[in-house]
Amino acid sequence: MHRRTVLKGLAAWVASRGFAHAAQPNNPLFHQRAAAYSAQNRGLALLVMVDGQIVFEDYPGRGSPTRAHELASGTKSFCGVMAVAAAQDGLLVLDEPLAQTLTEWQNDPLRSQITLSQLLHLTSGIPGGPLARPPTYQAAIQTPAEAPPDTRFSYGPIPFQIFGEFMRRKLKGDPLRYLERRIFEPIGLEYAFWRRGPDGHPHLPSGAFLTARNWARFGELVRNQGVWQGQRLLDAGLLERCFEPSRVNPIYGLTWWLGRPISPAQRAAIGRVGREIDALGGTPGLPDDLAVAAGAGDQRLYLSRQLRLVVVRQAEGIVESLAGRRTAFSDATFLRLLLTGQP
């Protein structure tokens, strides 16, 4: 009886630690279960890549391997990698004050203190602004700060448009052209379309249209610590900065969401998207190093170095999502199905 009690207790401990359903990223049955769940929730594309090789693809409904789809806020994560590349190229320092380049901020008591890292961690004190409504670059840099840096997290397009103007001045040219030359062309990534504002500048918080395969290429470069087919494109140490959270929001790095457990007291400050990603932290069967590029309508790029895994999920319903009409899609349920076969 004592032995049975001990074994029962051990089984409960194993289950609680997530070992009862260990992740199996190569399991085709699990892929099919996740694909069915994705399709039920407006899914258009699901791609699973392990060790740089595509092991599963599914394109239900109007989806297709050649159909490029809007990433919405999934576009934001290109900014963190662009900043890392620019730091490696000696164009900037990730912790430099923005006012060194945005000189009109130099006499502002709050904005003169803001660093690039704080801007891209969304803790600059500048409001995020209305979702899906990026201002022009000039309007963005005129936005006043509402709080001192590193005191609040504010998600939205304004900081990314500020980053666009910051990069434009650093480069004396177009930020998207730099991203193409520095990252996209070396890995063979082709985007179908990228929205630009009335000022002619690219929307950096949103607006990229990519196929699942192209988005996965970008994910694989990041997952593989900046190495593409044996060639190092990004410094690994600098790239790691993308996955270091701020003190204000422990599940948001440098433009990437982080699947980490947080306390109930911290949830109030992380926003709706953050609360969706928060469910990943500590979920049995899921790796504890998940990083996510996330967009409206449940556009997702998931990375795990532990599992050597890249997953792309694209779906219809961006407009409906922004209007508050969301599906029942759950990141945690989807990834549990994909990796453990369990809902």
N, C-alpha and C positions, 0 to 999 in steps of 0.2 A: 504493500500500500504506500509506504514511504517512497519507494522507487517510482511508482506511478505518479505520485504527486510532484516529485522532482522533475520527471520527464514532461509532465503537463506544463509546469512552470517554465521549463526551458523552451518548450514549443511556443508559449506565449511571448517570451522574451525575443525569440528569433523572429516571430511575426512582427512584433513591435519595432524591430530594427530594420524591417524591410527585406529580410533575407528569405521570407517565405515565398516571395514572388520576385526573385532576382531578375534584373533587367536582362532581356535578350534582344538586342537591337537587330539581329539577323533572322528573327523568327517570322516566316511568311504568314503563318496563321494569325499572329498578332497584328501584322501589317494589314491584313484583310479586315480584321475587326475594327482597327482604327480608321481605315478607309470608309467602312460602312457608317461609322459614327460621324465622320467628317461630312460625308455626302448627305446624311440626314439633316445637317445643319448648314446647308447652302454651299458645301465644299465644291470647289472647282478643280483643285489640284492637290495632290499629296505626293511628296518625293522624299525617300529615305536614302541617305548616303552613309556608308560605313567605311572608314579608312579610305576616303576619297573615291569610292566606287558606288554607283547607284545600285541599290539592291531591291528597290521597289518604287513603282510609280503608278498613280491612278488618276484619271481625269474624267470624272463623272459629268453628266449634264453637258453644258457648253464648254467644259474645260478641254484643253488640248496641250500637248507638249510645246506647240508653237504659239499658243495664245499668251500674249503678255497681259498681265493684270496689274492694276494699280496697287501699290504697296501701302498707300496712305502713310501713316506715321512710321511704318516699317522703314521708310526712307531715312528717318532721323539717325539711325545707327551708322550710316555712311559718314556722318559728320565726325564722330569720334575717331574713326579710322583715318579720315582726311587729316584731322589734327595731328594724329600720331605720325603720319607720313611727313607732314610739314615740319614737325619737330625734328624728325630724323634728318630732314633735308636742311636743317639750320635756319628755317624761315621764322620759327617762333619757339617759345618755351611754354610748356603746358601750364605753368603757374605764373606766367607774366601778367601784369596788370593790363587790362584792355585799353586803358586810357593812354598808354604809350603809343598806340596806333589810332584809337578813336580819340583824337586830341580834344574834341569838343566836350569830353567827359572830365577833363583834368581838373576843373574847378568845382565839380559837383561833389558834395560831401559823401554821397553814397556810391555813385557810379565810379568815382575815381579809385575806389578800393577793390573793385571787382576783378578777379583773375579769370583767365580763359577756362581753367578747370571748373571754377564755380559756375560760370555761364553754362557749360556743357553738362554739368551735374544738375542743372536747373535749380541751383541754390543761390543765385546771384542777388536775389531780392527784387529782380524785375519780374513783373507778372507774365504768365505764359500767354495770356490772351485767348480769344475765342478759338476753339478747335476748328481746324479745316479752313481757317480764314487768315492765311499769312499776310501780314502787311508788306509794303515795299521795304527795301533795305533802309531807305532814309527814314521812313516812319518808325521802323523798328528801333533804330539807334536814338530816336528822339523820345522813346518811352521812358518815363521816370521810374526809378527804383521805389518800391513801396516798403522795403525793409532792408536792414543791413545784410551784407552777404553772410551766408552760412547760418541763417536763422529760420528759413522756411523753404519748402520744396514747392515749386509752381510749374506744372506741366502745361505746355502749349507751344505754339509756333514762334512767338516773338524772339526767344533766345537764339533760335536757329537762324532766323533772318539776320539778327545781329552778328552771328558768327559768319554769315555770308558776306556782310559788308566788311568785317574784320579781315577775312581771307582775301576779299577783292583788293583791299588796300595793300595787304602783304604781298600779294602776287602781282599787283598792278595788272590784273586780268581776271578772267572768268573762273570762279571756283570749280564749276563743273568740268571745265576743260582740264584743270589740274587733276581732278579726280579721275577723269578718263585716262589721261596720260600716265599718271602715277600708279593707278590700281587697276582700272578696268581693262585697258589694252593688254597689259602683261599677263592677265589671267584669261583673256578671251571673252570677257563679259561684254555683252551688247544689250543696252536698254532700248526698248522700242520707242519710248517717248519720255520727256521730262518737262513738266509744266514750268513756265516762266511767268513772272508777274508783269504788270503794266510797265515796270521800269526795265524790262528785258532781262532781269537777273533770275537765275534758277531758284525755284522753291526748294529750300533745303530741309524744312520739316516734313514735307510731303511732296507728292507729285511724280515720283519715279514709277515707271511701268516696266516690269520685267517678267519673263517667263520663270517658271519654277526652277528650271535648270540653270538659268543665269543667276538667280538669287542664291542657289545652292553653291555656285562657284565662289561667290563672295564669302558665304558662310564657311566653306572649306578652307579658304585662305586664312580666315580668322581662327578657325578651329585648330589649324596646323601651325599656329603661332607665327604667322607672317611668311611662311614658306610655301611656295607654289612650284610643284614639280621639280623640287630640288634647288630652286633659286630663292634666296631670301629677299623678299620685297619690303618687309617691315621689321624693325627692331623688336625682338621679343619682349624685352624689358619695357619699352615704351608702350607696346600693345597691351601689356598686362594692366596698364593704367585704366584701360577701358572697363575693367572688371573689378575695380576698387570702388566701393560705395562711399558716399559722403557721410558725414556724421549725422546729417539731417534725415536722409532717407537711406536705410541700409539695404534696400533692394533695387537701387538705381545707380549704375556706374556712370562712365563717361559715354552717355547716349545708349547704353544697353540696360535692359531689365535683368535682374539677377534672381534666380530661383533659390532664395535663402529664407529660412524661418525667421520671423520677427515677432515681437511681443504685441499683445492686443493694444497697448498704449500707442504703439507706433503706427497702427493701421490707419488712424484718422488722417494722417498727413500725406498718404501716398497716392490718393486719387483712385478713380474707378479702375483704370488699367492696372495700376499697382495692386489693387485688391484681387484682381483676377490672377496676376502672376504670383501673388503672395501664397496662393493655395498650393503652389508647387513646392514651397519650402518645407522640408521634412516629410513629404509624402512617401510612404513606403514603396520601394521598388524603383524610385526615381533617383538619378544621380544628384549629388549635392552641389554640382558645379554648373548647373544649367544657366545659360545666358540666352536672352530672348530679344529679338527685334520684333516689335508688336505694332500692328496698325489696326485702324477701325475696320469692323466687319470680320474681325478675327483673322487678319493676315498675320502669319507667324513664320519666323525663322528661328529655330531652336538649335543650340550648339551644346555639346558636351565633350570635353576632352577626355574625361574618364572613359566614356563609351566609344570614343573616336567617331562621334555621331553628328550629322547635320540633317535636320528635317525642315522641309518647307511645306507650309500649309496655306493655300489661298482659297478665298471664298467670295461669293457675291454678298451684297447687303451692306456696302460701305455707307451709303446714304441713309439707309434705315438705321444702322447702328449709331450714326452721329445724331439721329433724331430720337434716340432712346429706344428704338424698336429692335432689340437684340434677339438672337436665337438662344437656345439653351446650351450652346457650346461652352465647354469647360476645358481649360488647358490641362488641368490635373486629370480629368477623366480621359481625355484624348491621349495623353502621354502614358497613363497607366495601361490603356488598351494597347497602345503601340509597343510598349516595352515589357509588359507583364501579362497581357491578355485579360487582365481583370478590370472591370469598370470602376 
